[in-house]
Amino acid sequence: MVGTIEKDQLVKLTNCRFFPNDEELDDVSSDEDNNDEPATLQMPAGTILAVFEVDPYLSCSKSSCNNTKLITLKEENHYYMFCKHCTGRYNGSSANTFLRVIVLLEGEEMSKKVTIFAPQYKKIMQSRGLDATIVFDKEEMLQRIMKVIPVEIRYTLINNTVKDIVLKRTNLN
Ligand SMILES: [Zn+2]
């Protein structure tokens, strides 16, 4: 009989825990800026398993150009950098340092090559407390990325580009 009473009490306590009170609801709605788990549960989870290509480059600093890669052109004996998007001419010091990494992402129902750009790369490195700067040395950049792989993430994917990334808590250990 004592055992039955204890079981009833346990059920009541368990039920209580599943009713969100006002405080908990507030937490969920105000969660957008801090990348906490509850706000990101809708994002699919996956693991970055391999790196195919690492490409550090200078990109156009105009915000409307969305970090278009600058190309180097030669005019007589003079080199300059050119943006295909805005057709502007730039020198290195006025450009952004940017990065494109092609990785193998394995999700629950798919495994495919996707592209990660500088902001997402920095997020991954910072989550491990590693140097997130970009240097113009592909071999060096590859070695840095290999240190964190495999890495579990939650992500949003648009046209095979990882647009947003959240590191799972297990990576913080
Ligand atoms: Zn441009």
Backbone and ligand atoms as CSV (ligand in chain L), in Angstrom:
chain,resi,resn,atom,element,x,y,z
A,1,MET,N,N,0.832,-1.216,0.000
A,1,MET,CA,C,0.000,0.000,0.000
A,1,MET,C,C,0.868,1.269,0.000
A,2,VAL,N,N,1.901,1.203,0.816
A,2,VAL,CA,C,2.836,2.347,0.867
A,2,VAL,C,C,3.431,2.566,-0.528
A,3,GLY,N,N,3.721,1.433,-1.156
A,3,GLY,CA,C,4.318,1.523,-2.488
A,3,GLY,C,C,3.400,2.224,-3.465
A,4,THR,N,N,2.086,1.954,-3.394
A,4,THR,CA,C,1.121,2.562,-4.305
A,4,THR,C,C,1.053,4.077,-4.128
A,5,ILE,N,N,1.042,4.500,-2.858
A,5,ILE,CA,C,0.968,5.945,-2.584
A,5,ILE,C,C,2.199,6.648,-3.176
A,6,GLU,N,N,3.319,6.032,-2.978
A,6,GLU,CA,C,4.546,6.642,-3.497
A,6,GLU,C,C,4.493,6.767,-5.021
A,7,LYS,N,N,3.923,5.745,-5.642
A,7,LYS,CA,C,3.848,5.779,-7.096
A,7,LYS,C,C,2.944,6.917,-7.565
A,8,ASP,N,N,1.767,7.092,-6.890
A,8,ASP,CA,C,0.852,8.182,-7.236
A,8,ASP,C,C,1.545,9.540,-7.116
A,9,GLN,N,N,2.271,9.680,-6.031
A,9,GLN,CA,C,2.948,10.968,-5.814
A,9,GLN,C,C,3.958,11.241,-6.927
A,10,LEU,N,N,4.605,10.177,-7.305
A,10,LEU,CA,C,5.626,10.306,-8.344
A,10,LEU,C,C,4.985,10.745,-9.667
A,11,VAL,N,N,3.818,10.153,-9.979
A,11,VAL,CA,C,3.108,10.516,-11.212
A,11,VAL,C,C,2.729,11.980,-11.190
A,12,LYS,N,N,2.228,12.441,-10.036
A,12,LYS,CA,C,1.827,13.844,-9.939
A,12,LYS,C,C,3.022,14.772,-10.163
A,13,LEU,N,N,4.113,14.425,-9.518
A,13,LEU,CA,C,5.312,15.252,-9.660
A,13,LEU,C,C,5.778,15.268,-11.112
A,14,THR,N,N,5.722,14.113,-11.744
A,14,THR,CA,C,6.175,14.017,-13.137
A,14,THR,C,C,5.297,14.866,-14.044
A,15,ASN,N,N,3.968,14.785,-13.819
A,15,ASN,CA,C,3.043,15.585,-14.620
A,15,ASN,C,C,3.327,17.077,-14.474
A,16,CYS,N,N,3.577,17.484,-13.240
A,16,CYS,CA,C,3.824,18.899,-12.977
A,16,CYS,C,C,4.989,19.425,-13.816
A,17,ARG,N,N,5.959,18.620,-13.966
A,17,ARG,CA,C,7.167,19.088,-14.676
A,17,ARG,C,C,6.910,19.337,-16.158
A,18,PHE,N,N,5.852,18.755,-16.689
A,18,PHE,CA,C,5.600,18.950,-18.107
A,18,PHE,C,C,4.687,20.123,-18.425
A,19,PHE,N,N,4.125,20.734,-17.350
A,19,PHE,CA,C,3.321,21.940,-17.588
A,19,PHE,C,C,4.235,23.151,-17.565
A,20,PRO,N,N,4.423,23.787,-18.695
A,20,PRO,CA,C,5.289,24.963,-18.668
A,20,PRO,C,C,4.616,26.098,-17.902
A,21,ASN,N,N,5.296,26.683,-16.970
A,21,ASN,CA,C,4.730,27.866,-16.306
A,21,ASN,C,C,5.107,29.107,-17.115
A,22,ASP,N,N,4.581,30.241,-16.681
A,22,ASP,CA,C,4.802,31.471,-17.445
A,22,ASP,C,C,6.284,31.790,-17.633
A,23,GLU,N,N,7.034,31.505,-16.603
A,23,GLU,CA,C,8.462,31.812,-16.656
A,23,GLU,C,C,9.150,31.062,-17.796
A,24,GLU,N,N,8.808,29.784,-17.924
A,24,GLU,CA,C,9.441,28.971,-18.952
A,24,GLU,C,C,9.037,29.425,-20.363
A,25,LEU,N,N,7.782,29.833,-20.496
A,25,LEU,CA,C,7.325,30.307,-21.807
A,25,LEU,C,C,8.075,31.575,-22.215
A,26,ASP,N,N,8.311,32.447,-21.235
A,26,ASP,CA,C,9.080,33.658,-21.515
A,26,ASP,C,C,10.478,33.308,-22.013
A,27,ASP,N,N,11.082,32.321,-21.380
A,27,ASP,CA,C,12.422,31.908,-21.775
A,27,ASP,C,C,12.484,31.525,-23.247
A,28,VAL,N,N,11.499,30.751,-23.681
A,28,VAL,CA,C,11.511,30.266,-25.057
A,28,VAL,C,C,11.390,31.426,-26.044
A,29,SER,N,N,10.500,32.364,-25.751
A,29,SER,CA,C,10.261,33.433,-26.707
A,29,SER,C,C,11.406,34.450,-26.755
A,30,SER,N,N,12.170,34.543,-25.681
A,30,SER,CA,C,13.247,35.537,-25.658
A,30,SER,C,C,14.589,34.904,-26.000
A,31,ASP,N,N,14.535,33.760,-26.616
A,31,ASP,CA,C,15.736,32.957,-26.807
A,31,ASP,C,C,16.517,33.264,-28.079
A,32,GLU,N,N,15.966,34.109,-28.911
A,32,GLU,CA,C,16.515,34.230,-30.257
A,32,GLU,C,C,17.977,34.649,-30.350
A,33,ASP,N,N,18.427,35.517,-29.458
A,33,ASP,CA,C,19.787,36.029,-29.632
A,33,ASP,C,C,20.869,35.136,-29.031
A,34,ASN,N,N,20.529,34.217,-28.163
A,34,ASN,CA,C,21.623,33.545,-27.469
A,34,ASN,C,C,21.870,32.105,-27.915
A,35,ASN,N,N,21.272,31.686,-28.996
A,35,ASN,CA,C,21.556,30.364,-29.565
A,35,ASN,C,C,21.412,29.224,-28.565
A,36,ASP,N,N,20.479,29.341,-27.671
A,36,ASP,CA,C,20.287,28.266,-26.712
A,36,ASP,C,C,19.507,27.134,-27.372
A,37,GLU,N,N,19.592,25.942,-26.830
A,37,GLU,CA,C,18.993,24.767,-27.465
A,37,GLU,C,C,17.508,24.889,-27.817
A,38,PRO,N,N,16.614,25.359,-26.893
A,38,PRO,CA,C,15.179,25.312,-27.210
A,38,PRO,C,C,14.804,26.033,-28.498
A,39,ALA,N,N,15.475,27.140,-28.825
A,39,ALA,CA,C,15.131,27.914,-30.011
A,39,ALA,C,C,15.612,27.230,-31.284
A,40,THR,N,N,16.508,26.296,-31.169
A,40,THR,CA,C,17.129,25.725,-32.359
A,40,THR,C,C,16.720,24.281,-32.600
A,41,LEU,N,N,15.770,23.787,-31.806
A,41,LEU,CA,C,15.395,22.380,-31.954
A,41,LEU,C,C,14.788,22.080,-33.312
A,42,GLN,N,N,14.271,23.101,-33.984
A,42,GLN,CA,C,13.697,22.889,-35.308
A,42,GLN,C,C,14.766,22.749,-36.384
A,43,MET,N,N,15.981,23.159,-36.080
A,43,MET,CA,C,17.058,23.063,-37.066
A,43,MET,C,C,17.571,21.627,-37.118
A,44,PRO,N,N,17.808,21.100,-38.331
A,44,PRO,CA,C,18.309,19.733,-38.417
A,44,PRO,C,C,19.719,19.614,-37.835
A,45,ALA,N,N,20.015,18.449,-37.324
A,45,ALA,CA,C,21.341,18.196,-36.767
A,45,ALA,C,C,22.164,17.403,-37.769
A,46,GLY,N,N,23.446,17.637,-37.750
A,46,GLY,CA,C,24.328,16.910,-38.651
A,46,GLY,C,C,25.754,16.944,-38.135
A,47,THR,N,N,26.611,16.237,-38.849
A,47,THR,CA,C,28.015,16.194,-38.453
A,47,THR,C,C,28.899,16.510,-39.656
A,48,ILE,N,N,29.817,17.439,-39.472
A,48,ILE,CA,C,30.798,17.716,-40.520
A,48,ILE,C,C,31.891,16.660,-40.396
A,49,LEU,N,N,32.022,15.850,-41.446
A,49,LEU,CA,C,32.911,14.693,-41.365
A,49,LEU,C,C,34.223,14.866,-42.108
A,50,ALA,N,N,34.221,15.691,-43.146
A,50,ALA,CA,C,35.433,15.803,-43.959
A,50,ALA,C,C,35.483,17.161,-44.635
A,51,VAL,N,N,36.687,17.534,-45.079
A,51,VAL,CA,C,36.880,18.803,-45.783
A,51,VAL,C,C,37.388,18.500,-47.185
A,52,PHE,N,N,36.750,19.095,-48.196
A,52,PHE,CA,C,37.177,18.896,-49.580
A,52,PHE,C,C,38.058,20.030,-50.085
A,53,GLU,N,N,37.715,21.240,-49.658
A,53,GLU,CA,C,38.399,22.393,-50.235
A,53,GLU,C,C,38.367,23.557,-49.250
A,54,VAL,N,N,39.484,24.258,-49.148
A,54,VAL,CA,C,39.579,25.433,-48.293
A,54,VAL,C,C,40.060,26.583,-49.156
A,55,ASP,N,N,39.341,27.674,-49.157
A,55,ASP,CA,C,39.687,28.780,-50.041
A,55,ASP,C,C,39.594,30.127,-49.321
A,56,PRO,N,N,40.727,30.589,-48.756
A,56,PRO,CA,C,40.730,31.931,-48.173
A,56,PRO,C,C,40.914,32.963,-49.285
A,57,TYR,N,N,40.184,34.051,-49.231
A,57,TYR,CA,C,40.317,35.055,-50.298
A,57,TYR,C,C,39.908,36.442,-49.834
A,58,LEU,N,N,40.230,37.428,-50.655
A,58,LEU,CA,C,39.799,38.795,-50.392
A,58,LEU,C,C,38.459,39.003,-51.080
A,59,SER,N,N,37.543,39.640,-50.363
A,59,SER,CA,C,36.221,39.850,-50.929
A,59,SER,C,C,35.861,41.331,-50.899
A,60,CYS,N,N,34.892,41.686,-51.721
A,60,CYS,CA,C,34.450,43.071,-51.818
A,60,CYS,C,C,33.810,43.505,-50.495
A,61,SER,N,N,34.188,44.683,-50.018
A,61,SER,CA,C,33.696,45.124,-48.713
A,61,SER,C,C,32.356,45.864,-48.795
A,62,LYS,N,N,31.861,46.074,-50.009
A,62,LYS,CA,C,30.526,46.677,-50.138
A,62,LYS,C,C,29.489,45.682,-49.633
A,63,SER,N,N,28.604,46.127,-48.744
A,63,SER,CA,C,27.663,45.164,-48.162
A,63,SER,C,C,26.728,44.585,-49.223
A,64,SER,N,N,26.416,45.389,-50.259
A,64,SER,CA,C,25.513,44.895,-51.296
A,64,SER,C,C,26.165,43.809,-52.160
A,65,CYS,N,N,27.484,43.664,-52.074
A,65,CYS,CA,C,28.174,42.641,-52.866
A,65,CYS,C,C,28.271,41.309,-52.125
A,66,ASN,N,N,27.873,41.303,-50.862
A,66,ASN,CA,C,27.777,40.044,-50.117
A,66,ASN,C,C,29.062,39.210,-50.196
A,67,ASN,N,N,30.184,39.879,-49.998
A,67,ASN,CA,C,31.494,39.214,-50.007
A,67,ASN,C,C,31.823,38.467,-51.298
A,68,THR,N,N,31.517,39.092,-52.423
A,68,THR,CA,C,31.953,38.573,-53.719
A,68,THR,C,C,33.479,38.496,-53.748
A,69,LYS,N,N,33.996,37.391,-54.245
A,69,LYS,CA,C,35.447,37.207,-54.317
A,69,LYS,C,C,36.060,38.200,-55.304
A,70,LEU,N,N,37.103,38.893,-54.881
A,70,LEU,CA,C,37.787,39.823,-55.784
A,70,LEU,C,C,38.757,39.042,-56.662
A,71,ILE,N,N,38.861,39.454,-57.901
A,71,ILE,CA,C,39.837,38.811,-58.785
A,71,ILE,C,C,40.950,39.814,-59.101
A,72,THR,N,N,42.159,39.285,-59.287
A,72,THR,CA,C,43.303,40.142,-59.559
A,72,THR,C,C,43.481,40.293,-61.067
A,73,LEU,N,N,43.548,41.521,-61.514
A,73,LEU,CA,C,43.737,41.790,-62.940
A,73,LEU,C,C,44.994,42.630,-63.124
A,74,LYS,N,N,45.564,42.519,-64.325
A,74,LYS,CA,C,46.778,43.274,-64.610
A,74,LYS,C,C,46.494,44.266,-65.733
A,75,GLU,N,N,46.913,45.498,-65.502
A,75,GLU,CA,C,46.743,46.519,-66.523
A,75,GLU,C,C,48.131,47.119,-66.763
A,76,GLU,N,N,48.713,46.853,-67.924
A,76,GLU,CA,C,50.111,47.180,-68.180
A,76,GLU,C,C,50.963,46.557,-67.087
A,77,ASN,N,N,51.689,47.317,-66.283
A,77,ASN,CA,C,52.483,46.690,-65.226
A,77,ASN,C,C,51.845,46.841,-63.860
A,78,HIS,N,N,50.582,47.149,-63.860
A,78,HIS,CA,C,49.914,47.464,-62.610
A,78,HIS,C,C,48.839,46.425,-62.306
A,79,TYR,N,N,48.887,45.892,-61.097
A,79,TYR,CA,C,47.866,44.919,-60.688
A,79,TYR,C,C,46.789,45.617,-59.861
A,80,TYR,N,N,45.570,45.195,-60.039
A,80,TYR,CA,C,44.502,45.696,-59.175
A,80,TYR,C,C,43.475,44.608,-58.943
A,81,MET,N,N,42.619,44.825,-57.952
A,81,MET,CA,C,41.587,43.833,-57.644
A,81,MET,C,C,40.242,44.366,-58.102
A,82,PHE,N,N,39.474,43.448,-58.650
A,82,PHE,CA,C,38.252,43.818,-59.323
A,82,PHE,C,C,37.073,43.008,-58.784
A,83,CYS,N,N,35.926,43.693,-58.580
A,83,CYS,CA,C,34.714,43.003,-58.136
A,83,CYS,C,C,33.764,42.873,-59.323
A,84,LYS,N,N,33.428,41.630,-59.641
A,84,LYS,CA,C,32.532,41.378,-60.775
A,84,LYS,C,C,31.133,41.927,-60.507
A,85,HIS,N,N,30.779,42.011,-59.233
A,85,HIS,CA,C,29.412,42.390,-58.874
A,85,HIS,C,C,29.182,43.899,-59.039
A,86,CYS,N,N,30.081,44.713,-58.459
A,86,CYS,CA,C,29.882,46.170,-58.515
A,86,CYS,C,C,30.832,46.819,-59.512
A,87,THR,N,N,31.689,46.010,-60.148
A,87,THR,CA,C,32.723,46.428,-61.101
A,87,THR,C,C,33.685,47.466,-60.513
A,88,GLY,N,N,33.799,47.470,-59.183
A,88,GLY,CA,C,34.731,48.396,-58.522
A,88,GLY,C,C,36.148,47.861,-58.532
A,89,ARG,N,N,37.121,48.784,-58.435
A,89,ARG,CA,C,38.532,48.407,-58.326
A,89,ARG,C,C,38.977,48.655,-56.897
A,90,TYR,N,N,39.724,47.707,-56.349
A,90,TYR,CA,C,40.118,47.825,-54.949
A,90,TYR,C,C,41.570,47.443,-54.781
A,91,ASN,N,N,42.131,47.852,-53.634
A,91,ASN,CA,C,43.415,47.301,-53.229
A,91,ASN,C,C,43.167,46.415,-52.013
A,92,GLY,N,N,44.179,45.634,-51.666
A,92,GLY,CA,C,44.001,44.634,-50.607
A,92,GLY,C,C,43.525,45.199,-49.282
A,93,SER,N,N,43.991,46.387,-48.926
A,93,SER,CA,C,43.680,46.914,-47.603
A,93,SER,C,C,42.219,47.328,-47.461
A,94,SER,N,N,41.527,47.538,-48.563
A,94,SER,CA,C,40.126,47.939,-48.461
A,94,SER,C,C,39.180,46.753,-48.626
A,95,ALA,N,N,39.756,45.564,-48.737
A,95,ALA,CA,C,38.933,44.369,-48.950
A,95,ALA,C,C,38.707,43.612,-47.647
A,96,ASN,N,N,37.701,42.776,-47.640
A,96,ASN,CA,C,37.459,41.875,-46.505
A,96,ASN,C,C,38.252,40.588,-46.689
A,97,THR,N,N,38.670,40.003,-45.575
A,97,THR,CA,C,39.276,38.680,-45.620
A,97,THR,C,C,38.161,37.666,-45.439
A,98,PHE,N,N,38.010,36.795,-46.409
A,98,PHE,CA,C,36.872,35.888,-46.365
A,98,PHE,C,C,37.318,34.457,-46.602
A,99,LEU,N,N,36.418,33.534,-46.359
A,99,LEU,CA,C,36.791,32.118,-46.447
A,99,LEU,C,C,35.609,31.294,-46.935
A,100,ARG,N,N,35.936,30.331,-47.783
A,100,ARG,CA,C,34.930,29.373,-48.250
A,100,ARG,C,C,35.494,27.978,-47.991
A,101,VAL,N,N,34.720,27.146,-47.350
A,101,VAL,CA,C,35.161,25.783,-47.069
A,101,VAL,C,C,34.094,24.819,-47.574
A,102,ILE,N,N,34.499,23.822,-48.347
A,102,ILE,CA,C,33.550,22.814,-48.804
A,102,ILE,C,C,33.759,21.564,-47.953
A,103,VAL,N,N,32.678,21.151,-47.309
A,103,VAL,CA,C,32.778,20.037,-46.364
A,103,VAL,C,C,31.737,18.967,-46.675
A,104,LEU,N,N,31.942,17.794,-46.091
A,104,LEU,CA,C,30.940,16.731,-46.163
A,104,LEU,C,C,30.094,16.810,-44.899
A,105,LEU,N,N,28.798,17.058,-45.096
A,105,LEU,CA,C,27.868,17.149,-43.969
A,105,LEU,C,C,26.965,15.929,-43.984
A,106,GLU,N,N,26.992,15.180,-42.889
A,106,GLU,CA,C,26.130,14.013,-42.788
A,106,GLU,C,C,24.974,14.331,-41.858
A,107,GLY,N,N,23.753,14.300,-42.415
A,107,GLY,CA,C,22.569,14.559,-41.611
A,107,GLY,C,C,21.822,13.276,-41.359
A,108,GLU,N,N,20.598,13.398,-40.834
A,108,GLU,CA,C,19.839,12.197,-40.497
A,108,GLU,C,C,19.424,11.429,-41.751
A,109,GLU,N,N,19.115,12.159,-42.823
A,109,GLU,CA,C,18.617,11.468,-44.012
A,109,GLU,C,C,19.433,11.764,-45.258
A,110,MET,N,N,20.543,12.443,-45.072
A,110,MET,CA,C,21.338,12.753,-46.256
A,110,MET,C,C,22.794,12.937,-45.874
A,111,SER,N,N,23.615,12.885,-46.888
A,111,SER,CA,C,25.031,13.140,-46.712
A,111,SER,C,C,25.466,13.864,-47.973
A,112,LYS,N,N,25.918,15.112,-47.839
A,112,LYS,CA,C,26.294,15.821,-49.064
A,112,LYS,C,C,27.342,16.890,-48.845
A,113,LYS,N,N,27.895,17.333,-49.970
A,113,LYS,CA,C,28.878,18.413,-49.952
A,113,LYS,C,C,28.153,19.731,-49.752
A,114,VAL,N,N,28.582,20.505,-48.781
A,114,VAL,CA,C,27.981,21.824,-48.567
A,114,VAL,C,C,29.093,22.855,-48.393
A,115,THR,N,N,28.736,24.123,-48.550
A,115,THR,CA,C,29.702,25.209,-48.425
A,115,THR,C,C,29.482,25.962,-47.118
A,116,ILE,N,N,30.580,26.241,-46.464
A,116,ILE,CA,C,30.554,27.043,-45.237
A,116,ILE,C,C,31.399,28.284,-45.490
A,117,PHE,N,N,30.899,29.449,-45.088
A,117,PHE,CA,C,31.658,30.690,-45.273
A,117,PHE,C,C,32.230,31.177,-43.939
A,118,ALA,N,N,32.961,32.283,-44.020
A,118,ALA,CA,C,33.729,32.786,-42.875
A,118,ALA,C,C,32.944,32.900,-41.553
A,119,PRO,N,N,31.728,33.473,-41.543
A,119,PRO,CA,C,31.050,33.631,-40.248
A,119,PRO,C,C,30.779,32.300,-39.539
A,120,GLN,N,N,30.394,31.290,-40.333
A,120,GLN,CA,C,30.104,29.982,-39.744
A,120,GLN,C,C,31.402,29.289,-39.302
A,121,TYR,N,N,32.445,29.465,-40.103
A,121,TYR,CA,C,33.755,28.920,-39.732
A,121,TYR,C,C,34.208,29.485,-38.386
A,122,LYS,N,N,34.053,30.805,-38.247
A,122,LYS,CA,C,34.485,31.459,-37.003
A,122,LYS,C,C,33.704,30.945,-35.803
A,123,LYS,N,N,32.416,30.707,-36.021
A,123,LYS,CA,C,31.574,30.206,-34.939
A,123,LYS,C,C,32.048,28.827,-34.464
A,124,ILE,N,N,32.405,27.986,-35.430
A,124,ILE,CA,C,32.881,26.646,-35.082
A,124,ILE,C,C,34.176,26.730,-34.282
A,125,MET,N,N,35.122,27.534,-34.778
A,125,MET,CA,C,36.417,27.629,-34.124
A,125,MET,C,C,36.281,28.240,-32.730
A,126,GLN,N,N,35.461,29.285,-32.623
A,126,GLN,CA,C,35.298,29.958,-31.333
A,126,GLN,C,C,34.638,29.036,-30.313
A,127,SER,N,N,33.769,28.157,-30.773
A,127,SER,CA,C,33.094,27.246,-29.842
A,127,SER,C,C,34.078,26.291,-29.196
A,128,ARG,N,N,35.193,26.065,-29.845
A,128,ARG,CA,C,36.234,25.192,-29.293
A,128,ARG,C,C,37.362,25.992,-28.650
A,129,GLY,N,N,37.185,27.306,-28.607
A,129,GLY,CA,C,38.221,28.151,-28.025
A,129,GLY,C,C,39.470,28.225,-28.878
A,130,LEU,N,N,39.313,28.030,-30.201
A,130,LEU,CA,C,40.474,28.037,-31.094
A,130,LEU,C,C,40.562,29.350,-31.875
A,131,ASP,N,N,41.722,29.604,-32.428
A,131,ASP,CA,C,41.975,30.788,-33.238
A,131,ASP,C,C,41.029,30.806,-34.446
A,132,ALA,N,N,40.228,31.864,-34.549
A,132,ALA,CA,C,39.231,31.925,-35.622
A,132,ALA,C,C,39.652,32.854,-36.755
A,133,THR,N,N,40.892,33.355,-36.716
A,133,THR,CA,C,41.329,34.257,-37.776
A,133,THR,C,C,41.545,33.472,-39.080
A,134,ILE,N,N,41.546,34.221,-40.184
A,134,ILE,CA,C,41.736,33.604,-41.496
A,134,ILE,C,C,43.091,34.040,-42.036
A,135,VAL,N,N,43.905,33.081,-42.441
A,135,VAL,CA,C,45.199,33.411,-43.046
A,135,VAL,C,C,45.202,32.909,-44.496
A,136,PHE,N,N,46.020,33.547,-45.336
A,136,PHE,CA,C,46.028,33.192,-46.763
A,136,PHE,C,C,46.976,32.040,-47.033
A,137,ASP,N,N,46.729,30.950,-46.365
A,137,ASP,CA,C,47.557,29.764,-46.520
A,137,ASP,C,C,46.603,28.572,-46.417
A,138,LYS,N,N,46.276,27.979,-47.551
A,138,LYS,CA,C,45.277,26.914,-47.592
A,138,LYS,C,C,45.660,25.737,-46.710
A,139,GLU,N,N,46.952,25.385,-46.732
A,139,GLU,CA,C,47.414,24.246,-45.950
A,139,GLU,C,C,47.225,24.501,-44.455
A,140,GLU,N,N,47.582,25.699,-44.036
A,140,GLU,CA,C,47.432,26.079,-42.633
A,140,GLU,C,C,45.955,26.087,-42.229
A,141,MET,N,N,45.105,26.633,-43.091
A,141,MET,CA,C,43.674,26.683,-42.793
A,141,MET,C,C,43.088,25.271,-42.721
A,142,LEU,N,N,43.546,24.413,-43.608
A,142,LEU,CA,C,43.060,23.031,-43.609
A,142,LEU,C,C,43.416,22.336,-42.294
A,143,GLN,N,N,44.659,22.542,-41.854
A,143,GLN,CA,C,45.096,21.918,-40.601
A,143,GLN,C,C,44.269,22.406,-39.414
A,144,ARG,N,N,43.954,23.698,-39.418
A,144,ARG,CA,C,43.156,24.243,-38.314
A,144,ARG,C,C,41.761,23.619,-38.300
A,145,ILE,N,N,41.158,23.474,-39.476
A,145,ILE,CA,C,39.802,22.924,-39.537
A,145,ILE,C,C,39.807,21.445,-39.140
A,146,MET,N,N,40.846,20.736,-39.574
A,146,MET,CA,C,40.909,19.304,-39.272
A,146,MET,C,C,40.948,19.041,-37.765
A,147,LYS,N,N,41.429,20.013,-37.007
A,147,LYS,CA,C,41.484,19.855,-35.546
A,147,LYS,C,C,40.098,19.719,-34.923
A,148,VAL,N,N,39.078,20.303,-35.540
A,148,VAL,CA,C,37.744,20.297,-34.919
A,148,VAL,C,C,36.817,19.232,-35.514
A,149,ILE,N,N,37.294,18.544,-36.533
A,149,ILE,CA,C,36.445,17.567,-37.220
A,149,ILE,C,C,36.648,16.157,-36.661
A,150,PRO,N,N,35.585,15.353,-36.471
A,150,PRO,CA,C,34.186,15.658,-36.792
A,150,PRO,C,C,33.560,16.612,-35.776
A,151,VAL,N,N,32.652,17.450,-36.268
A,151,VAL,CA,C,31.980,18.392,-35.375
A,151,VAL,C,C,30.468,18.322,-35.607
A,152,GLU,N,N,29.734,18.208,-34.508
A,152,GLU,CA,C,28.271,18.136,-34.591
A,152,GLU,C,C,27.685,19.536,-34.596
A,153,ILE,N,N,26.738,19.758,-35.502
A,153,ILE,CA,C,26.134,21.091,-35.607
A,153,ILE,C,C,24.624,20.976,-35.799
A,154,ARG,N,N,23.952,22.077,-35.562
A,154,ARG,CA,C,22.599,22.266,-36.081
A,154,ARG,C,C,22.726,23.361,-37.130
A,155,TYR,N,N,21.940,23.269,-38.191
A,155,TYR,CA,C,22.205,24.160,-39.311
A,155,TYR,C,C,20.929,24.483,-40.079
A,156,THR,N,N,21.001,25.546,-40.875
A,156,THR,CA,C,20.010,25.776,-41.921
A,156,THR,C,C,20.782,25.811,-43.236
A,157,LEU,N,N,20.205,25.198,-44.245
A,157,LEU,CA,C,20.883,25.023,-45.518
A,157,LEU,C,C,20.062,25.693,-46.615
A,158,ILE,N,N,20.706,26.561,-47.400
A,158,ILE,CA,C,20.033,27.150,-48.556
A,158,ILE,C,C,20.942,26.957,-49.756
A,159,ASN,N,N,20.466,26.269,-50.775
A,159,ASN,CA,C,21.262,25.973,-51.973
A,159,ASN,C,C,22.640,25.395,-51.632
A,160,ASN,N,N,22.658,24.408,-50.754
A,160,ASN,CA,C,23.893,23.744,-50.346
A,160,ASN,C,C,24.898,24.655,-49.644
A,161,THR,N,N,24.417,25.797,-49.155
A,161,THR,CA,C,25.263,26.665,-48.348
A,161,THR,C,C,24.712,26.699,-46.926
A,162,VAL,N,N,25.589,26.488,-45.964
A,162,VAL,CA,C,25.167,26.549,-44.566
A,162,VAL,C,C,25.012,28.020,-44.194
A,163,LYS,N,N,23.765,28.432,-43.971
A,163,LYS,CA,C,23.483,29.837,-43.704
A,163,LYS,C,C,23.562,30.170,-42.225
A,164,ASP,N,N,23.158,29.247,-41.410
A,164,ASP,CA,C,23.228,29.489,-39.976
A,164,ASP,C,C,23.717,28.210,-39.327
A,165,ILE,N,N,24.415,28.373,-38.247
A,165,ILE,CA,C,25.017,27.209,-37.612
A,165,ILE,C,C,24.956,27.394,-36.101
A,166,VAL,N,N,24.631,26.315,-35.419
A,166,VAL,CA,C,24.630,26.315,-33.961
A,166,VAL,C,C,25.411,25.094,-33.526
A,167,LEU,N,N,26.349,25.313,-32.638
A,167,LEU,CA,C,27.158,24.199,-32.160
A,167,LEU,C,C,26.426,23.503,-31.030
A,168,LYS,N,N,26.401,22.189,-31.061
A,168,LYS,CA,C,25.767,21.452,-29.974
A,168,LYS,C,C,26.598,21.598,-28.720
A,169,ARG,N,N,25.919,21.485,-27.598
A,169,ARG,CA,C,26.583,21.685,-26.310
A,169,ARG,C,C,27.735,20.722,-26.082
A,170,THR,N,N,27.621,19.530,-26.656
A,170,THR,CA,C,28.668,18.533,-26.436
A,170,THR,C,C,30.014,19.010,-26.965
A,171,ASN,N,N,29.968,19.914,-27.931
A,171,ASN,CA,C,31.225,20.417,-28.487
A,171,ASN,C,C,31.955,21.347,-27.543
A,172,LEU,N,N,31.236,21.833,-26.533
A,172,LEU,CA,C,31.847,22.805,-25.644
A,172,LEU,C,C,32.725,22.136,-24.572
A,173,ASN,N,N,32.628,20.824,-24.482
A,173,ASN,CA,C,33.401,20.129,-23.447
A,173,ASN,C,C,34.893,20.133,-23.754
L,1,ZN,ZN,ZN,31.658,44.728,-55.115
